[in-house]
Amino acid sequence: MGNRIGARSELLPNACVPPCVFCLVMAVSLLSPILGGCASPGDPIERKPPVAEEVTDLHAEQAANQVVLTFTLPNQTVDRRPLTHQLAIEIYRGIGAPGADSEAHMTLLATVPSAEVNQYATERRVLYVDSLSPQDFAQTDVAGASYSIRTRASVEKDSEPSNVAYLLIRPAFEPISDVRTQVTQSAITLTWTAPTKTFTGSTPPLTGCRIYRAEEGAIGESAKAPFVKIGESQSPSFQDTQFEFGKTYVYSVRSIVGSGVEALESADSNLVTITPRDTFPPAAPLGLVVALVPRGADTPAHLELSWAISPETDVAGYNVYRSEQAGAPGTRLTTDLLLTPAFRDMNVEPGHRYLYTVTAVDRSGNESPASEAISGGVPAESQPAP
């Protein structure tokens, strides 16, 4: 009996551990490294929606009855990560009395969806135009306007507001609508009716008008871009003397309110396109002289003509005409234009009297009126020389 009791007591430790418990212990020991990893310092961080850096270079400037906003879109997030999303743009505006805190009254003016931003941006540089309305000047003809920009890279959160761009705004004159042109030999003359009121109905004093010109071929989608100011006028007319015949020009006139840095231009007038043609003949030559040259040893008697050089800069040459009857136009003696003011008539008959006239021809082919007719002739053998 003692031997059986001893044998049973040796078996008790193993008999108390079921097989399923042993498997559970092994599974826990295998999973412990994985479970321990979930609590390590390298746990994954919750991903936050991208938020762009704020715009810092917003600029606002009034042009006619519009405010032009320009700024640069950010290219990274606030935590210095590259932006991989196209940004949407939110534009805020506040209108108030001059000097008032218009910034405190800002409201959302417009939203540019990300899919439409490329219509306003060139290499991240954005240009947006805010068209003013008469209601923006309900209280006064001079108001303060504040603008700010926010961008949005995701629907969850937008950026911080940009710098505030503040400016004074005023109503500009209504655009001039009746600019006309007339070509003279020395100038293209522009005339128009001076404007009298702004789009709000106010009538500020007109400072003057600025005249702009562009050459055809330089006009693109925006007619204003290639225009160059060529002068100013206090009256409703202007003469452009710096032009060339045959070139095509486009003109615009803008009226001005105020002066100096506070001068505000209206929008462009009606655009007038003109190609001036030189249809203006030069003046008739002066000082025509006809001289008899007696017969020499080797040359018969003949007549030599000379006259004053034309003072006009575009004269290409001269023609000589001869007639035997007063008042008749005569026959042209020159097949080609004479480059100098001189001509020798070798085809004269002794005893005949001739009437000579000279004309000037410009580079456009315009021929001047005839000069004063001067007579001359070679006497017959029996006649004495005059």
SEDORO-399812 format. One record per residue (C-alpha): residue number from 1; residue in one letter; x, y, z. Coordinates in nm, 2 decimals. Layout:
REM SEDORO-399812
REC  k  r  xx  yy  zz
REC  NUM  A  X  Y  Z .
...
This chain:
REM SEDORO-399812
REC  k  r  xx  yy  zz
REC  1  M  0.00  0.00  0.00 .
REC  2  G  0.28  0.24  0.08 .
REC  3  N  0.43  0.20  -0.26 .
REC  4  R  0.10  0.29  -0.43 .
REC  5  I  0.08  0.61  -0.22 .
REC  6  G  0.43  0.72  -0.31 .
REC  7  A  0.37  0.66  -0.68 .
REC  8  R  0.05  0.87  -0.68 .
REC  9  S  0.22  1.17  -0.52 .
REC  10  E  0.47  1.18  -0.80 .
REC  11  L  0.20  1.20  -1.06 .
REC  12  L  0.00  1.48  -0.90 .
REC  13  P  0.18  1.79  -1.05 .
REC  14  N  0.13  1.68  -1.41 .
REC  15  A  -0.21  1.56  -1.35 .
REC  16  C  -0.32  1.91  -1.25 .
REC  17  V  -0.24  2.09  -1.58 .
REC  18  P  -0.50  2.03  -1.86 .
REC  19  P  -0.37  2.03  -2.22 .
REC  20  C  -0.58  2.34  -2.32 .
REC  21  V  -0.42  2.56  -2.05 .
REC  22  F  -0.08  2.47  -2.18 .
REC  23  C  -0.18  2.58  -2.54 .
REC  24  L  -0.31  2.92  -2.41 .
REC  25  V  0.02  2.99  -2.23 .
REC  26  M  0.21  2.92  -2.55 .
REC  27  A  -0.01  3.15  -2.76 .
REC  28  V  0.03  3.44  -2.51 .
REC  29  S  0.41  3.40  -2.51 .
REC  30  L  0.41  3.42  -2.89 .
REC  31  L  0.18  3.72  -2.91 .
REC  32  S  0.35  3.92  -2.64 .
REC  33  P  0.61  4.09  -2.87 .
REC  34  I  0.32  4.21  -3.09 .
REC  35  L  0.10  4.32  -2.81 .
REC  36  G  0.40  4.50  -2.65 .
REC  37  G  0.46  4.68  -2.98 .
REC  38  C  0.12  4.85  -2.97 .
REC  39  A  0.23  5.04  -2.66 .
REC  40  S  0.57  5.14  -2.78 .
REC  41  P  0.67  5.51  -2.84 .
REC  42  G  0.66  5.46  -3.22 .
REC  43  D  0.28  5.44  -3.23 .
REC  44  P  0.13  5.57  -3.57 .
REC  45  I  0.02  5.94  -3.54 .
REC  46  E  -0.34  6.03  -3.64 .
REC  47  R  -0.32  6.19  -3.99 .
REC  48  K  -0.44  6.56  -3.99 .
REC  49  P  -0.60  6.73  -4.29 .
REC  50  P  -0.35  6.95  -4.48 .
REC  51  V  -0.36  7.32  -4.39 .
REC  52  A  -0.18  7.57  -4.62 .
REC  53  E  0.04  7.85  -4.50 .
REC  54  E  -0.14  8.18  -4.50 .
REC  55  V  -0.10  8.43  -4.78 .
REC  56  T  0.14  8.71  -4.69 .
REC  57  D  0.16  8.94  -5.00 .
REC  58  L  -0.20  9.03  -5.08 .
REC  59  H  -0.22  9.37  -5.27 .
REC  60  A  -0.52  9.57  -5.37 .
REC  61  E  -0.54  9.85  -5.62 .
REC  62  Q  -0.84  10.03  -5.77 .
REC  63  A  -0.86  10.05  -6.16 .
REC  64  A  -1.17  10.23  -6.28 .
REC  65  N  -1.46  10.09  -6.10 .
REC  66  Q  -1.28  9.77  -6.00 .
REC  67  V  -1.04  9.65  -5.74 .
REC  68  V  -0.76  9.43  -5.87 .
REC  69  L  -0.63  9.18  -5.61 .
REC  70  T  -0.29  9.01  -5.66 .
REC  71  F  -0.12  8.75  -5.43 .
REC  72  T  0.09  8.44  -5.44 .
REC  73  L  -0.05  8.10  -5.35 .
REC  74  P  0.14  7.90  -5.08 .
REC  75  N  0.32  7.58  -5.18 .
REC  76  Q  0.35  7.41  -4.85 .
REC  77  T  0.15  7.34  -4.53 .
REC  78  V  0.19  7.50  -4.19 .
REC  79  D  0.40  7.20  -4.08 .
REC  80  R  0.63  7.25  -4.38 .
REC  81  R  0.50  6.96  -4.59 .
REC  82  P  0.46  7.01  -4.97 .
REC  83  L  0.11  7.08  -5.08 .
REC  84  T  -0.02  6.81  -5.32 .
REC  85  H  -0.37  6.95  -5.34 .
REC  86  Q  -0.50  7.23  -5.56 .
REC  87  L  -0.61  7.50  -5.33 .
REC  88  A  -0.96  7.66  -5.32 .
REC  89  I  -0.96  8.04  -5.25 .
REC  90  E  -1.20  8.24  -5.03 .
REC  91  I  -1.20  8.61  -5.07 .
REC  92  Y  -1.33  8.84  -4.79 .
REC  93  R  -1.42  9.20  -4.81 .
REC  94  G  -1.53  9.48  -4.58 .
REC  95  I  -1.66  9.83  -4.69 .
REC  96  G  -1.68  10.12  -4.45 .
REC  97  A  -1.63  10.49  -4.41 .
REC  98  P  -1.27  10.61  -4.47 .
REC  99  G  -1.06  10.54  -4.18 .
REC  100  A  -1.32  10.32  -4.02 .
REC  101  D  -1.24  9.96  -3.91 .
REC  102  S  -1.37  9.81  -4.23 .
REC  103  E  -1.17  9.50  -4.15 .
REC  104  A  -1.41  9.42  -3.86 .
REC  105  H  -1.70  9.41  -4.11 .
REC  106  M  -1.55  9.16  -4.35 .
REC  107  T  -1.78  8.90  -4.51 .
REC  108  L  -1.72  8.63  -4.77 .
REC  109  L  -1.72  8.80  -5.11 .
REC  110  A  -1.64  8.51  -5.34 .
REC  111  T  -1.51  8.15  -5.34 .
REC  112  V  -1.30  8.02  -5.62 .
REC  113  P  -1.32  7.64  -5.63 .
REC  114  S  -0.99  7.45  -5.67 .
REC  115  A  -1.10  7.33  -6.02 .
REC  116  E  -1.13  7.70  -6.14 .
REC  117  V  -0.81  7.85  -5.98 .
REC  118  N  -0.61  7.81  -6.29 .
REC  119  Q  -0.84  8.06  -6.46 .
REC  120  Y  -0.70  8.32  -6.22 .
REC  121  A  -0.34  8.20  -6.16 .
REC  122  T  -0.02  8.20  -6.35 .
REC  123  E  0.25  7.99  -6.18 .
REC  124  R  0.09  8.04  -5.84 .
REC  125  R  0.05  8.42  -5.90 .
REC  126  V  -0.32  8.50  -5.87 .
REC  127  L  -0.51  8.80  -6.02 .
REC  128  Y  -0.87  8.85  -5.91 .
REC  129  V  -1.09  9.15  -6.01 .
REC  130  D  -1.37  9.27  -5.77 .
REC  131  S  -1.62  9.48  -5.96 .
REC  132  L  -1.76  9.76  -5.75 .
REC  133  S  -2.12  9.86  -5.76 .
REC  134  P  -2.30  10.19  -5.69 .
REC  135  Q  -2.43  10.03  -5.36 .
REC  136  D  -2.07  10.02  -5.23 .
REC  137  F  -2.08  10.40  -5.22 .
REC  138  A  -2.42  10.43  -5.06 .
REC  139  Q  -2.30  10.65  -4.78 .
REC  140  T  -2.03  10.86  -4.95 .
REC  141  D  -1.83  10.89  -5.27 .
REC  142  V  -1.51  10.79  -5.09 .
REC  143  A  -1.51  10.46  -4.88 .
REC  144  G  -1.26  10.24  -4.72 .
REC  145  A  -1.23  9.88  -4.84 .
REC  146  S  -1.04  9.59  -4.67 .
REC  147  Y  -0.96  9.26  -4.83 .
REC  148  S  -0.83  8.93  -4.69 .
REC  149  I  -0.77  8.58  -4.84 .
REC  150  R  -0.80  8.23  -4.70 .
REC  151  T  -0.71  7.91  -4.89 .
REC  152  R  -0.84  7.56  -4.84 .
REC  153  A  -0.65  7.24  -4.92 .
REC  154  S  -0.93  7.02  -4.77 .
REC  155  V  -1.29  7.05  -4.67 .
REC  156  E  -1.20  7.00  -4.30 .
REC  157  K  -1.01  7.32  -4.24 .
REC  158  D  -0.90  7.64  -4.41 .
REC  159  S  -0.58  7.84  -4.37 .
REC  160  E  -0.53  8.14  -4.14 .
REC  161  P  -0.63  8.47  -4.29 .
REC  162  S  -0.38  8.66  -4.51 .
REC  163  N  -0.25  9.01  -4.45 .
REC  164  V  -0.52  9.27  -4.48 .
REC  165  A  -0.50  9.50  -4.79 .
REC  166  Y  -0.67  9.83  -4.72 .
REC  167  L  -0.74  10.11  -4.97 .
REC  168  L  -0.97  10.41  -5.03 .
REC  169  I  -1.22  10.36  -5.32 .
REC  170  R  -1.40  10.62  -5.53 .
REC  171  P  -1.64  10.60  -5.82 .
REC  172  A  -1.46  10.67  -6.15 .
REC  173  F  -1.61  10.85  -6.45 .
REC  174  E  -1.82  10.65  -6.69 .
REC  175  P  -1.61  10.54  -7.00 .
REC  176  I  -1.59  10.78  -7.29 .
REC  177  S  -1.79  10.63  -7.58 .
REC  178  D  -1.74  10.85  -7.88 .
REC  179  V  -1.37  10.89  -7.96 .
REC  180  R  -1.32  10.99  -8.32 .
REC  181  T  -1.01  11.02  -8.54 .
REC  182  Q  -0.90  11.23  -8.83 .
REC  183  V  -0.58  11.20  -9.03 .
REC  184  T  -0.39  11.51  -9.14 .
REC  185  Q  -0.05  11.53  -9.31 .
REC  186  S  0.12  11.59  -8.97 .
REC  187  A  -0.10  11.43  -8.71 .
REC  188  I  -0.37  11.19  -8.62 .
REC  189  T  -0.63  11.41  -8.44 .
REC  190  L  -0.85  11.25  -8.17 .
REC  191  T  -1.17  11.42  -8.04 .
REC  192  W  -1.43  11.31  -7.79 .
REC  193  T  -1.71  11.43  -7.56 .
REC  194  A  -1.59  11.49  -7.20 .
REC  195  P  -1.77  11.28  -6.94 .
REC  196  T  -1.98  11.46  -6.68 .
REC  197  K  -2.07  11.20  -6.41 .
REC  198  T  -1.96  10.87  -6.25 .
REC  199  F  -2.16  10.55  -6.24 .
REC  200  T  -2.31  10.66  -5.90 .
REC  201  G  -2.44  10.98  -6.06 .
REC  202  S  -2.19  11.21  -5.89 .
REC  203  T  -2.02  11.49  -6.08 .
REC  204  P  -1.67  11.54  -5.95 .
REC  205  P  -1.44  11.79  -6.13 .
REC  206  L  -1.27  11.64  -6.44 .
REC  207  T  -0.89  11.66  -6.40 .
REC  208  G  -0.82  11.57  -6.77 .
REC  209  C  -0.78  11.28  -6.99 .
REC  210  R  -0.49  11.03  -7.07 .
REC  211  I  -0.44  10.90  -7.42 .
REC  212  Y  -0.32  10.55  -7.48 .
REC  213  R  -0.20  10.39  -7.80 .
REC  214  A  -0.11  10.04  -7.92 .
REC  215  E  0.00  9.90  -8.25 .
REC  216  E  -0.21  9.64  -8.42 .
REC  217  G  -0.07  9.30  -8.35 .
REC  218  A  0.02  9.39  -8.00 .
REC  219  I  -0.34  9.37  -7.88 .
REC  220  G  -0.41  9.04  -7.70 .
REC  221  E  -0.69  8.91  -7.49 .
REC  222  S  -0.65  9.21  -7.26 .
REC  223  A  -0.66  9.53  -7.47 .
REC  224  K  -0.53  9.73  -7.18 .
REC  225  A  -0.20  9.54  -7.13 .
REC  226  P  -0.01  9.66  -7.45 .
REC  227  F  -0.14  10.02  -7.44 .
REC  228  V  0.13  10.29  -7.38 .
REC  229  K  0.04  10.64  -7.26 .
REC  230  I  0.13  10.89  -7.52 .
REC  231  G  0.00  11.21  -7.37 .
REC  232  E  -0.26  11.39  -7.16 .
REC  233  S  -0.51  11.66  -7.25 .
REC  234  Q  -0.71  11.91  -7.05 .
REC  235  S  -0.95  11.95  -7.35 .
REC  236  P  -1.15  11.69  -7.54 .
REC  237  S  -0.90  11.66  -7.82 .
REC  238  F  -0.54  11.54  -7.88 .
REC  239  Q  -0.30  11.54  -8.17 .
REC  240  D  -0.07  11.24  -8.21 .
REC  241  T  0.23  11.36  -8.42 .
REC  242  Q  0.45  11.06  -8.35 .
REC  243  F  0.30  10.82  -8.61 .
REC  244  E  0.39  10.66  -8.94 .
REC  245  F  0.18  10.63  -9.25 .
REC  246  G  0.08  10.27  -9.33 .
REC  247  K  0.10  10.14  -8.97 .
REC  248  T  -0.22  10.05  -8.78 .
REC  249  Y  -0.29  10.20  -8.44 .
REC  250  V  -0.55  10.15  -8.17 .
REC  251  Y  -0.64  10.44  -7.94 .
REC  252  S  -0.81  10.46  -7.60 .
REC  253  V  -0.89  10.76  -7.39 .
REC  254  R  -0.94  10.75  -7.01 .
REC  255  S  -1.07  11.03  -6.80 .
REC  256  I  -0.91  11.12  -6.46 .
REC  257  V  -1.05  11.21  -6.12 .
REC  258  G  -0.80  11.36  -5.88 .
REC  259  S  -0.43  11.41  -5.94 .
REC  260  G  -0.09  11.28  -5.85 .
REC  261  V  -0.08  10.94  -5.67 .
REC  262  E  -0.46  10.98  -5.60 .
REC  263  A  -0.55  11.01  -5.97 .
REC  264  L  -0.81  10.75  -6.07 .
REC  265  E  -0.86  10.66  -6.43 .
REC  266  S  -1.19  10.56  -6.59 .
REC  267  A  -1.22  10.24  -6.79 .
REC  268  D  -1.11  10.24  -7.15 .
REC  269  S  -1.31  10.44  -7.40 .
REC  270  N  -1.44  10.28  -7.72 .
REC  271  L  -1.13  10.15  -7.90 .
REC  272  V  -1.06  10.33  -8.23 .
REC  273  T  -0.84  10.15  -8.49 .
REC  274  I  -0.70  10.35  -8.78 .
REC  275  T  -0.44  10.29  -9.05 .
REC  276  P  -0.33  10.64  -9.17 .
REC  277  R  -0.26  10.66  -9.55 .
REC  278  D  -0.05  10.93  -9.70 .
REC  279  T  -0.28  11.09  -9.95 .
REC  280  F  -0.13  11.44  -9.90 .
REC  281  P  0.07  11.57  -10.20 .
REC  282  P  0.38  11.78  -10.13 .
REC  283  A  0.38  12.15  -10.20 .
REC  284  A  0.45  12.28  -10.55 .
REC  285  P  0.82  12.35  -10.62 .
REC  286  L  0.94  12.71  -10.60 .
REC  287  G  1.20  12.92  -10.78 .
REC  288  L  1.19  12.76  -11.13 .
REC  289  V  1.45  12.91  -11.36 .
REC  290  V  1.49  12.84  -11.74 .
REC  291  A  1.83  12.94  -11.88 .
REC  292  L  1.95  12.93  -12.25 .
REC  293  V  2.28  12.75  -12.31 .
REC  294  P  2.42  12.86  -12.65 .
REC  295  R  2.56  12.62  -12.90 .
REC  296  G  2.90  12.49  -12.82 .
REC  297  A  3.16  12.31  -13.02 .
REC  298  D  3.01  11.97  -12.95 .
REC  299  T  2.66  12.05  -12.82 .
REC  300  P  2.36  12.23  -12.98 .
REC  301  A  2.19  12.52  -12.81 .
REC  302  H  1.96  12.40  -12.53 .
REC  303  L  1.77  12.50  -12.22 .
REC  304  E  1.86  12.42  -11.86 .
REC  305  L  1.61  12.42  -11.58 .
REC  306  S  1.67  12.45  -11.20 .
REC  307  W  1.45  12.51  -10.89 .
REC  308  A  1.46  12.51  -10.51 .
REC  309  I  1.49  12.18  -10.32 .
REC  310  S  1.16  12.09  -10.16 .
REC  311  P  1.18  12.13  -9.78 .
REC  312  E  0.95  11.83  -9.73 .
REC  313  T  1.12  11.52  -9.59 .
REC  314  D  0.93  11.26  -9.79 .
REC  315  V  0.98  11.39  -10.14 .
REC  316  A  1.11  11.12  -10.36 .
REC  317  G  1.18  11.32  -10.68 .
REC  318  Y  1.06  11.56  -10.94 .
REC  319  N  0.88  11.56  -11.28 .
REC  320  V  0.92  11.82  -11.56 .
REC  321  Y  0.65  11.92  -11.80 .
REC  322  R  0.66  12.12  -12.13 .
REC  323  S  0.39  12.29  -12.32 .
REC  324  E  0.37  12.53  -12.62 .
REC  325  Q  0.03  12.67  -12.51 .
REC  326  A  -0.05  12.87  -12.20 .
REC  327  G  -0.28  12.68  -11.96 .
REC  328  A  -0.22  12.34  -12.12 .
REC  329  P  -0.09  12.07  -11.88 .
REC  330  G  0.19  11.99  -12.12 .
REC  331  T  0.39  11.67  -12.18 .
REC  332  R  0.60  11.51  -11.92 .
REC  333  L  0.96  11.51  -12.03 .
REC  334  T  1.10  11.28  -11.75 .
REC  335  T  1.05  10.90  -11.77 .
REC  336  D  1.20  10.86  -11.42 .
REC  337  L  1.18  11.08  -11.12 .
REC  338  L  1.46  11.34  -11.11 .
REC  339  L  1.65  11.30  -10.78 .
REC  340  T  1.80  11.65  -10.80 .
REC  341  P  1.63  11.98  -10.88 .
REC  342  A  1.78  12.03  -11.23 .
REC  343  F  1.70  11.92  -11.59 .
REC  344  R  1.85  11.98  -11.93 .
REC  345  D  1.61  12.00  -12.23 .
REC  346  M  1.81  11.91  -12.54 .
REC  347  N  1.51  11.85  -12.76 .
REC  348  V  1.42  12.21  -12.84 .
REC  349  E  1.37  12.36  -13.19 .
REC  350  P  1.52  12.70  -13.26 .
REC  351  G  1.26  12.97  -13.30 .
REC  352  H  1.01  12.80  -13.06 .
REC  353  R  0.90  12.92  -12.72 .
REC  354  Y  0.81  12.67  -12.45 .
REC  355  L  0.63  12.68  -12.11 .
REC  356  Y  0.79  12.47  -11.84 .
REC  357  T  0.64  12.35  -11.50 .
REC  358  V  0.78  12.12  -11.23 .
REC  359  T  0.61  11.89  -10.98 .
REC  360  A  0.73  11.71  -10.67 .
REC  361  V  0.64  11.35  -10.59 .
REC  362  D  0.65  11.19  -10.24 .
REC  363  R  0.73  10.84  -10.15 .
REC  364  S  0.36  10.74  -10.14 .
REC  365  G  0.33  10.85  -10.51 .
REC  366  N  0.14  11.17  -10.44 .
REC  367  E  0.22  11.44  -10.69 .
REC  368  S  0.22  11.81  -10.60 .
REC  369  P  0.05  12.08  -10.80 .
REC  370  A  0.25  12.22  -11.08 .
REC  371  S  0.50  12.51  -11.02 .
REC  372  E  0.46  12.84  -11.17 .
REC  373  A  0.50  12.81  -11.55 .
REC  374  I  0.83  12.97  -11.68 .
REC  375  S  0.89  13.02  -12.05 .
REC  376  G  1.21  12.97  -12.25 .
REC  377  G  1.33  12.90  -12.60 .
REC  378  V  1.62  12.89  -12.84 .
REC  379  P  1.62  13.16  -13.10 .
REC  380  A  1.63  13.09  -13.47 .
REC  381  E  1.96  13.14  -13.65 .
REC  382  S  1.84  13.48  -13.77 .
REC  383  Q  1.72  13.59  -13.43 .
REC  384  P  1.95  13.74  -13.17 .
REC  385  A  1.98  13.55  -12.84 .
REC  386  P  1.75  13.69  -12.57 .
